[in-house]
Amino acid sequence: MKDAEIVIEKVKSRAAPVLRRVQQTPSRWRWIIGGALVLLIGWGIHAHNKNAAAHAKKKGGPTVPIAVAPAHPGDMPVYLDGLGSVTAYYNVTVRSRVDGQLMSMPVREGQFVHAGDLLAEIDPRPFQAMLDQAAGQLAKDQATLDNARVDLERYKGLIAQAAIPQQQLDTQAATVGQLVGTVKSDQAAVESAKLNVTYSHIASPINGRVGLRLVDPGNMVHATDANGLIVIAQLQPITVVFTLPEDSIPRVMQKWHAGTALSVEAWNRDKTLKLASGHLATVDNQIDPNTGTLKLKAVFDNEENTLFPNQFVNARLLLETRKNQVIIPSVAIQRGSQGTFVYVVTSSSGAPTAELRTVKVGLIEGNDASLDSGVQAGDSVVIDGADKLQPGSLVAPTTQPTVQKSSSTAPSSSSPADSGRGSMVFPPVTAGNDNKRK
């Protein structure tokens, strides 16, 4: 407004002699000359605004509002991503080892059991009867053996007196030997009968969680049944089997043979929630030729029971952590004809301006990116409004707070084809930047 008033005052001072002459002219001419003066004043204001805009453009254009974030030093983890499936540490299908009627199953479906807990009971009465019968036969044959041994000792005394023939003594010794074998066979029958009685009470072989019941009480079960009675899965600890591309295997095996404990994280299907943390337990001995991947197994404590057998997870193996990296938000990275670059806000000329710097991207992990060159810690990089900038543009920066990434922050998503590279991904391409800078 002040510039417009100055222009108006200059026009009035120059038009003052004309106005005095107008006052001396007839009224009709006064209207014509007055309209001309109004047009002259409007043209002067327009010309002034045009010159001011050209001058401002020459100095760097209008001020562009942007959002910035500081580059800061930090550690950048290197992850290898793979698709995995949860498997029980131990998985046992409990079957009956004897034939009989299923009397009861004291455990509830889904119950946690310990090794030795009673799971099912088969009718033990037939096996108890067989045990009693075997014990009776053993007692009978043992008595016969004892009597034969007494006769053998008697015959030894009589043979010394030549009271009996030698053949009778030899026959008695053979009889004792036969009875010894019979007693041993009876003892084995007793042990077998005891074992069948024990098998009629089925105990849990491991600690784990009981699945759904496969057979109801009252049914006849057999040792040859294929499905079994119930399935027990050990969930604490639990394992995850996942795959990595063969190109990533040399780096993993180098750490593995060096004795480095490699941690593994399990994330849900869409990588929005970390389910559990564990460690790499073992590596398979061959690469699948059909997929070009190698299987790895990780073990998790699973104390909160967040992992279940056959559950799909995204496995993330922490290969290493790079120290003292320059880290910026990944959204600040742009790409154009000059390569990968970022805009840095500088105040070397007094007013804040945007400076284009080409950078070399090291890693991108989640919302963060590490740079190998181009930006120093403490520089303010543009994270919003970069599409409106040109080198040297005047800017009005607003600093965005740095968000500290927690352990449950969702990692950067990657396709299965990129999972072998882990966090080694290319910088993002900002659409339209090339055309706007041309």
Contacts in CASP RR format, 6 or more apart in sequence:
PFRMAT RR
TARGET T0000
AUTHOR 0000-0000-0000
METHOD contacts of the structure
MODEL  1
MKDAEIVIEKVKSRAAPVLRRVQQTPSRWRWIIGGALVLLIGWGIHAHNK
NAAAHAKKKGGPTVPIAVAPAHPGDMPVYLDGLGSVTAYYNVTVRSRVDG
QLMSMPVREGQFVHAGDLLAEIDPRPFQAMLDQAAGQLAKDQATLDNARV
DLERYKGLIAQAAIPQQQLDTQAATVGQLVGTVKSDQAAVESAKLNVTYS
HIASPINGRVGLRLVDPGNMVHATDANGLIVIAQLQPITVVFTLPEDSIP
RVMQKWHAGTALSVEAWNRDKTLKLASGHLATVDNQIDPNTGTLKLKAVF
DNEENTLFPNQFVNARLLLETRKNQVIIPSVAIQRGSQGTFVYVVTSSSG
APTAELRTVKVGLIEGNDASLDSGVQAGDSVVIDGADKLQPGSLVAPTTQ
PTVQKSSSTAPSSSSPADSGRGSMVFPPVTAGNDNKRK
3 48 0 8 1.000
3 52 0 8 1.000
4 45 0 8 1.000
4 48 0 8 1.000
7 41 0 8 1.000
7 44 0 8 1.000
7 45 0 8 1.000
7 48 0 8 1.000
8 41 0 8 1.000
8 45 0 8 1.000
11 37 0 8 1.000
11 40 0 8 1.000
11 41 0 8 1.000
11 44 0 8 1.000
15 37 0 8 1.000
15 40 0 8 1.000
18 33 0 8 1.000
18 37 0 8 1.000
19 37 0 8 1.000
22 29 0 8 1.000
22 30 0 8 1.000
22 33 0 8 1.000
22 34 0 8 1.000
23 30 0 8 1.000
25 33 0 8 1.000
56 62 0 8 1.000
59 394 0 8 1.000
60 353 0 8 1.000
60 392 0 8 1.000
60 393 0 8 1.000
60 394 0 8 1.000
61 393 0 8 1.000
61 394 0 8 1.000
62 394 0 8 1.000
63 394 0 8 1.000
63 395 0 8 1.000
63 396 0 8 1.000
64 354 0 8 1.000
64 385 0 8 1.000
64 388 0 8 1.000
64 389 0 8 1.000
64 393 0 8 1.000
64 394 0 8 1.000
64 395 0 8 1.000
64 396 0 8 1.000
65 385 0 8 1.000
65 395 0 8 1.000
65 396 0 8 1.000
65 398 0 8 1.000
66 343 0 8 1.000
66 345 0 8 1.000
66 354 0 8 1.000
66 382 0 8 1.000
66 384 0 8 1.000
66 385 0 8 1.000
66 386 0 8 1.000
66 388 0 8 1.000
66 389 0 8 1.000
66 395 0 8 1.000
66 396 0 8 1.000
66 397 0 8 1.000
66 398 0 8 1.000
67 382 0 8 1.000
67 383 0 8 1.000
67 384 0 8 1.000
67 385 0 8 1.000
67 397 0 8 1.000
67 398 0 8 1.000
67 399 0 8 1.000
67 400 0 8 1.000
68 345 0 8 1.000
68 380 0 8 1.000
68 381 0 8 1.000
68 382 0 8 1.000
68 383 0 8 1.000
68 397 0 8 1.000
68 398 0 8 1.000
68 399 0 8 1.000
68 400 0 8 1.000
69 328 0 8 1.000
69 329 0 8 1.000
69 332 0 8 1.000
69 380 0 8 1.000
69 381 0 8 1.000
69 383 0 8 1.000
69 399 0 8 1.000
69 400 0 8 1.000
69 402 0 8 1.000
70 378 0 8 1.000
70 379 0 8 1.000
70 380 0 8 1.000
70 381 0 8 1.000
70 399 0 8 1.000
70 402 0 8 1.000
71 326 0 8 1.000
71 327 0 8 1.000
71 328 0 8 1.000
71 371 0 8 1.000
71 375 0 8 1.000
71 376 0 8 1.000
71 377 0 8 1.000
71 378 0 8 1.000
71 379 0 8 1.000
71 380 0 8 1.000
71 381 0 8 1.000
72 326 0 8 1.000
72 327 0 8 1.000
72 377 0 8 1.000
72 378 0 8 1.000
72 402 0 8 1.000
73 324 0 8 1.000
73 325 0 8 1.000
73 326 0 8 1.000
73 327 0 8 1.000
73 377 0 8 1.000
74 323 0 8 1.000
74 324 0 8 1.000
74 325 0 8 1.000
74 326 0 8 1.000
74 327 0 8 1.000
75 321 0 8 1.000
75 322 0 8 1.000
75 323 0 8 1.000
75 324 0 8 1.000
75 325 0 8 1.000
76 321 0 8 1.000
76 322 0 8 1.000
76 325 0 8 1.000
76 327 0 8 1.000
76 363 0 8 1.000
76 365 0 8 1.000
76 368 0 8 1.000
76 370 0 8 1.000
76 423 0 8 1.000
77 318 0 8 1.000
77 320 0 8 1.000
77 321 0 8 1.000
77 322 0 8 1.000
77 365 0 8 1.000
77 423 0 8 1.000
78 318 0 8 1.000
78 319 0 8 1.000
78 320 0 8 1.000
78 321 0 8 1.000
78 322 0 8 1.000
78 363 0 8 1.000
78 422 0 8 1.000
78 423 0 8 1.000
78 424 0 8 1.000
79 316 0 8 1.000
79 317 0 8 1.000
79 318 0 8 1.000
79 319 0 8 1.000
79 365 0 8 1.000
79 411 0 8 1.000
79 422 0 8 1.000
79 423 0 8 1.000
80 244 0 8 1.000
80 248 0 8 1.000
80 251 0 8 1.000
80 252 0 8 1.000
80 316 0 8 1.000
80 317 0 8 1.000
80 319 0 8 1.000
80 419 0 8 1.000
80 420 0 8 1.000
80 421 0 8 1.000
80 422 0 8 1.000
81 314 0 8 1.000
81 315 0 8 1.000
81 316 0 8 1.000
81 317 0 8 1.000
81 411 0 8 1.000
81 414 0 8 1.000
81 418 0 8 1.000
81 419 0 8 1.000
81 420 0 8 1.000
81 422 0 8 1.000
82 242 0 8 1.000
82 243 0 8 1.000
82 244 0 8 1.000
82 314 0 8 1.000
82 315 0 8 1.000
82 316 0 8 1.000
82 317 0 8 1.000
82 416 0 8 1.000
82 419 0 8 1.000
82 420 0 8 1.000
83 242 0 8 1.000
83 243 0 8 1.000
83 312 0 8 1.000
83 314 0 8 1.000
83 315 0 8 1.000
83 416 0 8 1.000
83 419 0 8 1.000
84 240 0 8 1.000
84 241 0 8 1.000
84 242 0 8 1.000
84 243 0 8 1.000
84 312 0 8 1.000
84 313 0 8 1.000
84 314 0 8 1.000
84 315 0 8 1.000
85 240 0 8 1.000
85 241 0 8 1.000
85 242 0 8 1.000
85 310 0 8 1.000
85 311 0 8 1.000
85 312 0 8 1.000
85 313 0 8 1.000
86 238 0 8 1.000
86 239 0 8 1.000
86 240 0 8 1.000
86 266 0 8 1.000
86 307 0 8 1.000
86 308 0 8 1.000
86 309 0 8 1.000
86 310 0 8 1.000
86 311 0 8 1.000
86 312 0 8 1.000
86 313 0 8 1.000
87 238 0 8 1.000
87 239 0 8 1.000
87 240 0 8 1.000
87 241 0 8 1.000
87 309 0 8 1.000
87 310 0 8 1.000
88 233 0 8 1.000
88 234 0 8 1.000
88 235 0 8 1.000
88 238 0 8 1.000
88 239 0 8 1.000
88 309 0 8 1.000
89 234 0 8 1.000
89 235 0 8 1.000
89 236 0 8 1.000
89 237 0 8 1.000
89 238 0 8 1.000
89 239 0 8 1.000
89 299 0 8 1.000
90 206 0 8 1.000
90 208 0 8 1.000
90 232 0 8 1.000
90 233 0 8 1.000
90 234 0 8 1.000
91 231 0 8 1.000
91 232 0 8 1.000
91 233 0 8 1.000
91 234 0 8 1.000
91 309 0 8 1.000
92 205 0 8 1.000
92 206 0 8 1.000
92 231 0 8 1.000
92 232 0 8 1.000
92 233 0 8 1.000
93 227 0 8 1.000
93 228 0 8 1.000
93 230 0 8 1.000
93 231 0 8 1.000
94 119 0 8 1.000
94 120 0 8 1.000
94 202 0 8 1.000
94 204 0 8 1.000
94 205 0 8 1.000
94 228 0 8 1.000
94 229 0 8 1.000
94 230 0 8 1.000
94 231 0 8 1.000
94 232 0 8 1.000
95 223 0 8 1.000
95 225 0 8 1.000
95 228 0 8 1.000
95 229 0 8 1.000
96 102 0 8 1.000
96 120 0 8 1.000
96 122 0 8 1.000
96 199 0 8 1.000
96 202 0 8 1.000
96 221 0 8 1.000
96 222 0 8 1.000
96 223 0 8 1.000
96 225 0 8 1.000
96 228 0 8 1.000
96 229 0 8 1.000
97 199 0 8 1.000
97 223 0 8 1.000
98 122 0 8 1.000
98 127 0 8 1.000
98 196 0 8 1.000
98 199 0 8 1.000
98 200 0 8 1.000
98 223 0 8 1.000
99 220 0 8 1.000
99 221 0 8 1.000
99 222 0 8 1.000
99 223 0 8 1.000
100 122 0 8 1.000
100 123 0 8 1.000
100 126 0 8 1.000
100 200 0 8 1.000
100 220 0 8 1.000
100 221 0 8 1.000
100 222 0 8 1.000
101 122 0 8 1.000
101 123 0 8 1.000
101 218 0 8 1.000
101 219 0 8 1.000
101 220 0 8 1.000
101 221 0 8 1.000
102 120 0 8 1.000
102 121 0 8 1.000
102 122 0 8 1.000
102 215 0 8 1.000
102 216 0 8 1.000
102 217 0 8 1.000
102 218 0 8 1.000
102 219 0 8 1.000
102 220 0 8 1.000
102 221 0 8 1.000
102 229 0 8 1.000
103 121 0 8 1.000
103 122 0 8 1.000
103 123 0 8 1.000
103 217 0 8 1.000
103 218 0 8 1.000
104 120 0 8 1.000
104 121 0 8 1.000
104 217 0 8 1.000
105 119 0 8 1.000
105 120 0 8 1.000
105 121 0 8 1.000
105 213 0 8 1.000
105 217 0 8 1.000
105 229 0 8 1.000
105 230 0 8 1.000
106 118 0 8 1.000
106 119 0 8 1.000
106 120 0 8 1.000
106 121 0 8 1.000
107 113 0 8 1.000
107 117 0 8 1.000
107 118 0 8 1.000
107 119 0 8 1.000
107 210 0 8 1.000
107 230 0 8 1.000
108 210 0 8 1.000
109 210 0 8 1.000
109 211 0 8 1.000
109 212 0 8 1.000
109 213 0 8 1.000
110 209 0 8 1.000
110 210 0 8 1.000
110 211 0 8 1.000
110 212 0 8 1.000
111 209 0 8 1.000
111 210 0 8 1.000
112 207 0 8 1.000
112 208 0 8 1.000
112 209 0 8 1.000
112 210 0 8 1.000
113 119 0 8 1.000
113 204 0 8 1.000
113 207 0 8 1.000
113 208 0 8 1.000
113 209 0 8 1.000
113 210 0 8 1.000
113 232 0 8 1.000
114 204 0 8 1.000
114 207 0 8 1.000
114 208 0 8 1.000
115 203 0 8 1.000
115 204 0 8 1.000
115 205 0 8 1.000
115 206 0 8 1.000
115 207 0 8 1.000
116 203 0 8 1.000
116 204 0 8 1.000
116 205 0 8 1.000
117 203 0 8 1.000
117 204 0 8 1.000
118 201 0 8 1.000
118 202 0 8 1.000
118 203 0 8 1.000
118 204 0 8 1.000
119 202 0 8 1.000
119 203 0 8 1.000
119 204 0 8 1.000
119 210 0 8 1.000
119 229 0 8 1.000
119 230 0 8 1.000
120 202 0 8 1.000
120 229 0 8 1.000
120 230 0 8 1.000
121 200 0 8 1.000
121 201 0 8 1.000
121 202 0 8 1.000
122 199 0 8 1.000
122 200 0 8 1.000
122 201 0 8 1.000
122 202 0 8 1.000
122 221 0 8 1.000
123 200 0 8 1.000
124 197 0 8 1.000
124 200 0 8 1.000
124 201 0 8 1.000
127 193 0 8 1.000
127 196 0 8 1.000
127 197 0 8 1.000
127 199 0 8 1.000
127 200 0 8 1.000
128 197 0 8 1.000
130 193 0 8 1.000
130 196 0 8 1.000
131 190 0 8 1.000
131 193 0 8 1.000
131 194 0 8 1.000
131 196 0 8 1.000
131 197 0 8 1.000
133 193 0 8 1.000
134 186 0 8 1.000
134 189 0 8 1.000
134 190 0 8 1.000
134 192 0 8 1.000
134 193 0 8 1.000
135 190 0 8 1.000
135 193 0 8 1.000
137 186 0 8 1.000
137 189 0 8 1.000
138 183 0 8 1.000
138 186 0 8 1.000
138 187 0 8 1.000
138 189 0 8 1.000
138 190 0 8 1.000
141 179 0 8 1.000
141 182 0 8 1.000
141 183 0 8 1.000
141 186 0 8 1.000
142 183 0 8 1.000
142 186 0 8 1.000
144 179 0 8 1.000
144 182 0 8 1.000
145 176 0 8 1.000
145 179 0 8 1.000
145 180 0 8 1.000
145 182 0 8 1.000
145 183 0 8 1.000
148 172 0 8 1.000
148 175 0 8 1.000
148 176 0 8 1.000
148 179 0 8 1.000
149 176 0 8 1.000
151 172 0 8 1.000
152 169 0 8 1.000
152 172 0 8 1.000
152 173 0 8 1.000
152 175 0 8 1.000
152 176 0 8 1.000
155 164 0 8 1.000
155 168 0 8 1.000
155 169 0 8 1.000
155 172 0 8 1.000
156 169 0 8 1.000
158 164 0 8 1.000
158 169 0 8 1.000
159 166 0 8 1.000
159 169 0 8 1.000
202 229 0 8 1.000
204 232 0 8 1.000
205 232 0 8 1.000
206 232 0 8 1.000
206 234 0 8 1.000
207 234 0 8 1.000
207 236 0 8 1.000
208 232 0 8 1.000
208 233 0 8 1.000
208 234 0 8 1.000
208 235 0 8 1.000
208 236 0 8 1.000
209 232 0 8 1.000
209 233 0 8 1.000
209 234 0 8 1.000
209 235 0 8 1.000
210 230 0 8 1.000
210 231 0 8 1.000
210 232 0 8 1.000
211 230 0 8 1.000
211 231 0 8 1.000
211 232 0 8 1.000
211 233 0 8 1.000
212 230 0 8 1.000
212 231 0 8 1.000
213 229 0 8 1.000
213 230 0 8 1.000
214 227 0 8 1.000
214 228 0 8 1.000
214 229 0 8 1.000
214 230 0 8 1.000
214 231 0 8 1.000
215 221 0 8 1.000
215 225 0 8 1.000
215 227 0 8 1.000
215 228 0 8 1.000
215 229 0 8 1.000
215 230 0 8 1.000
221 228 0 8 1.000
221 229 0 8 1.000
233 309 0 8 1.000
235 302 0 8 1.000
235 305 0 8 1.000
235 307 0 8 1.000
235 308 0 8 1.000
235 309 0 8 1.000
236 301 0 8 1.000
236 302 0 8 1.000
236 303 0 8 1.000
236 305 0 8 1.000
237 299 0 8 1.000
237 300 0 8 1.000
237 301 0 8 1.000
237 302 0 8 1.000
238 299 0 8 1.000
238 300 0 8 1.000
238 302 0 8 1.000
238 307 0 8 1.000
238 309 0 8 1.000
239 281 0 8 1.000
239 297 0 8 1.000
239 298 0 8 1.000
239 299 0 8 1.000
239 300 0 8 1.000
240 264 0 8 1.000
240 266 0 8 1.000
240 297 0 8 1.000
240 298 0 8 1.000
240 300 0 8 1.000
240 307 0 8 1.000
240 313 0 8 1.000
240 315 0 8 1.000
241 295 0 8 1.000
241 296 0 8 1.000
241 297 0 8 1.000
242 264 0 8 1.000
242 295 0 8 1.000
242 296 0 8 1.000
242 298 0 8 1.000
242 313 0 8 1.000
242 315 0 8 1.000
243 288 0 8 1.000
243 291 0 8 1.000
243 293 0 8 1.000
243 294 0 8 1.000
243 295 0 8 1.000
243 296 0 8 1.000
244 252 0 8 1.000
244 293 0 8 1.000
244 294 0 8 1.000
244 296 0 8 1.000
244 317 0 8 1.000
244 419 0 8 1.000
244 420 0 8 1.000
245 292 0 8 1.000
245 293 0 8 1.000
245 419 0 8 1.000
245 420 0 8 1.000
246 287 0 8 1.000
246 292 0 8 1.000
246 293 0 8 1.000
246 294 0 8 1.000
247 420 0 8 1.000
248 420 0 8 1.000
248 421 0 8 1.000
248 422 0 8 1.000
249 287 0 8 1.000
249 294 0 8 1.000
251 319 0 8 1.000
252 262 0 8 1.000
252 283 0 8 1.000
252 296 0 8 1.000
252 317 0 8 1.000
252 319 0 8 1.000
253 283 0 8 1.000
255 262 0 8 1.000
255 319 0 8 1.000
255 320 0 8 1.000
256 262 0 8 1.000
256 280 0 8 1.000
256 283 0 8 1.000
261 279 0 8 1.000
261 280 0 8 1.000
262 279 0 8 1.000
262 280 0 8 1.000
262 317 0 8 1.000
262 318 0 8 1.000
262 319 0 8 1.000
263 277 0 8 1.000
263 278 0 8 1.000
263 279 0 8 1.000
263 280 0 8 1.000
263 317 0 8 1.000
263 318 0 8 1.000
264 277 0 8 1.000
264 278 0 8 1.000
264 279 0 8 1.000
264 280 0 8 1.000
264 298 0 8 1.000
264 300 0 8 1.000
264 315 0 8 1.000
264 316 0 8 1.000
264 317 0 8 1.000
264 318 0 8 1.000
265 274 0 8 1.000
265 276 0 8 1.000
265 277 0 8 1.000
265 278 0 8 1.000
265 315 0 8 1.000
265 316 0 8 1.000
265 318 0 8 1.000
266 274 0 8 1.000
266 275 0 8 1.000
266 276 0 8 1.000
266 277 0 8 1.000
266 278 0 8 1.000
266 298 0 8 1.000
266 300 0 8 1.000
266 307 0 8 1.000
266 313 0 8 1.000
266 314 0 8 1.000
266 315 0 8 1.000
266 316 0 8 1.000
267 273 0 8 1.000
267 274 0 8 1.000
267 275 0 8 1.000
267 313 0 8 1.000
267 314 0 8 1.000
267 315 0 8 1.000
267 316 0 8 1.000
267 410 0 8 1.000
267 411 0 8 1.000
268 275 0 8 1.000
268 313 0 8 1.000
268 314 0 8 1.000
269 312 0 8 1.000
269 313 0 8 1.000
269 314 0 8 1.000
271 314 0 8 1.000
271 410 0 8 1.000
271 411 0 8 1.000
271 413 0 8 1.000
272 410 0 8 1.000
273 408 0 8 1.000
273 410 0 8 1.000
274 407 0 8 1.000
274 408 0 8 1.000
275 306 0 8 1.000
275 307 0 8 1.000
275 313 0 8 1.000
276 300 0 8 1.000
276 301 0 8 1.000
276 302 0 8 1.000
276 304 0 8 1.000
276 306 0 8 1.000
276 307 0 8 1.000
277 300 0 8 1.000
278 298 0 8 1.000
278 299 0 8 1.000
278 300 0 8 1.000
278 301 0 8 1.000
279 298 0 8 1.000
279 299 0 8 1.000
280 296 0 8 1.000
280 297 0 8 1.000
280 298 0 8 1.000
280 317 0 8 1.000
281 297 0 8 1.000
281 298 0 8 1.000
281 299 0 8 1.000
282 296 0 8 1.000
282 297 0 8 1.000
283 294 0 8 1.000
283 295 0 8 1.000
283 296 0 8 1.000
283 297 0 8 1.000
284 294 0 8 1.000
284 295 0 8 1.000
284 296 0 8 1.000
284 297 0 8 1.000
286 294 0 8 1.000
287 293 0 8 1.000
287 294 0 8 1.000
288 294 0 8 1.000
288 295 0 8 1.000
296 315 0 8 1.000
296 317 0 8 1.000
298 315 0 8 1.000
298 317 0 8 1.000
300 307 0 8 1.000
307 313 0 8 1.000
316 411 0 8 1.000
322 363 0 8 1.000
322 370 0 8 1.000
325 363 0 8 1.000
325 370 0 8 1.000
325 371 0 8 1.000
326 370 0 8 1.000
326 371 0 8 1.000
326 375 0 8 1.000
326 376 0 8 1.000
326 377 0 8 1.000
327 368 0 8 1.000
327 369 0 8 1.000
327 370 0 8 1.000
327 371 0 8 1.000
328 342 0 8 1.000
328 368 0 8 1.000
328 369 0 8 1.000
328 371 0 8 1.000
328 375 0 8 1.000
328 381 0 8 1.000
329 367 0 8 1.000
329 368 0 8 1.000
329 369 0 8 1.000
329 381 0 8 1.000
329 383 0 8 1.000
330 364 0 8 1.000
330 366 0 8 1.000
330 367 0 8 1.000
330 368 0 8 1.000
330 369 0 8 1.000
330 427 0 8 1.000
330 428 0 8 1.000
331 367 0 8 1.000
331 383 0 8 1.000
331 384 0 8 1.000
331 428 0 8 1.000
332 342 0 8 1.000
332 343 0 8 1.000
332 369 0 8 1.000
332 381 0 8 1.000
332 382 0 8 1.000
332 383 0 8 1.000
332 386 0 8 1.000
333 340 0 8 1.000
333 341 0 8 1.000
333 342 0 8 1.000
333 359 0 8 1.000
333 361 0 8 1.000
333 369 0 8 1.000
333 427 0 8 1.000
333 428 0 8 1.000
334 340 0 8 1.000
334 341 0 8 1.000
334 342 0 8 1.000
334 343 0 8 1.000
334 386 0 8 1.000
334 430 0 8 1.000
334 433 0 8 1.000
335 341 0 8 1.000
335 427 0 8 1.000
335 428 0 8 1.000
335 429 0 8 1.000
335 430 0 8 1.000
335 433 0 8 1.000
336 429 0 8 1.000
336 430 0 8 1.000
336 433 0 8 1.000
336 434 0 8 1.000
336 437 0 8 1.000
337 434 0 8 1.000
337 437 0 8 1.000
337 438 0 8 1.000
338 356 0 8 1.000
338 358 0 8 1.000
339 358 0 8 1.000
340 358 0 8 1.000
340 359 0 8 1.000
340 360 0 8 1.000
340 361 0 8 1.000
340 427 0 8 1.000
341 356 0 8 1.000
341 357 0 8 1.000
341 358 0 8 1.000
341 359 0 8 1.000
342 356 0 8 1.000
342 357 0 8 1.000
342 359 0 8 1.000
342 375 0 8 1.000
342 381 0 8 1.000
342 382 0 8 1.000
343 354 0 8 1.000
343 355 0 8 1.000
343 356 0 8 1.000
343 357 0 8 1.000
343 381 0 8 1.000
343 382 0 8 1.000
343 386 0 8 1.000
343 389 0 8 1.000
344 354 0 8 1.000
344 355 0 8 1.000
344 356 0 8 1.000
344 357 0 8 1.000
344 375 0 8 1.000
344 379 0 8 1.000
344 380 0 8 1.000
344 381 0 8 1.000
344 382 0 8 1.000
345 352 0 8 1.000
345 353 0 8 1.000
345 354 0 8 1.000
345 355 0 8 1.000
345 380 0 8 1.000
345 381 0 8 1.000
345 382 0 8 1.000
345 395 0 8 1.000
345 397 0 8 1.000
346 352 0 8 1.000
346 353 0 8 1.000
346 355 0 8 1.000
347 353 0 8 1.000
351 394 0 8 1.000
352 394 0 8 1.000
352 395 0 8 1.000
352 396 0 8 1.000
352 397 0 8 1.000
353 392 0 8 1.000
353 393 0 8 1.000
353 394 0 8 1.000
353 395 0 8 1.000
354 382 0 8 1.000
354 389 0 8 1.000
354 390 0 8 1.000
354 391 0 8 1.000
354 392 0 8 1.000
354 393 0 8 1.000
354 395 0 8 1.000
355 391 0 8 1.000
355 392 0 8 1.000
356 391 0 8 1.000
357 374 0 8 1.000
357 375 0 8 1.000
358 374 0 8 1.000
359 371 0 8 1.000
359 372 0 8 1.000
359 373 0 8 1.000
359 374 0 8 1.000
359 375 0 8 1.000
360 371 0 8 1.000
360 372 0 8 1.000
360 373 0 8 1.000
360 374 0 8 1.000
361 369 0 8 1.000
361 370 0 8 1.000
361 371 0 8 1.000
361 372 0 8 1.000
361 426 0 8 1.000
361 427 0 8 1.000
362 369 0 8 1.000
362 370 0 8 1.000
362 371 0 8 1.000
362 372 0 8 1.000
362 424 0 8 1.000
363 369 0 8 1.000
363 370 0 8 1.000
363 423 0 8 1.000
363 424 0 8 1.000
363 425 0 8 1.000
364 370 0 8 1.000
364 412 0 8 1.000
364 423 0 8 1.000
364 425 0 8 1.000
364 427 0 8 1.000
365 411 0 8 1.000
365 412 0 8 1.000
365 423 0 8 1.000
366 405 0 8 1.000
366 409 0 8 1.000
366 410 0 8 1.000
366 411 0 8 1.000
366 412 0 8 1.000
367 403 0 8 1.000
367 405 0 8 1.000
367 412 0 8 1.000
368 405 0 8 1.000
369 427 0 8 1.000
375 381 0 8 1.000
380 397 0 8 1.000
380 399 0 8 1.000
382 389 0 8 1.000
382 395 0 8 1.000
382 397 0 8 1.000
383 400 0 8 1.000
384 400 0 8 1.000
386 430 0 8 1.000
386 433 0 8 1.000
387 430 0 8 1.000
387 432 0 8 1.000
387 433 0 8 1.000
387 436 0 8 1.000
389 395 0 8 1.000
390 437 0 8 1.000
412 423 0 8 1.000
412 425 0 8 1.000
414 421 0 8 1.000
414 422 0 8 1.000
414 425 0 8 1.000
418 425 0 8 1.000
END
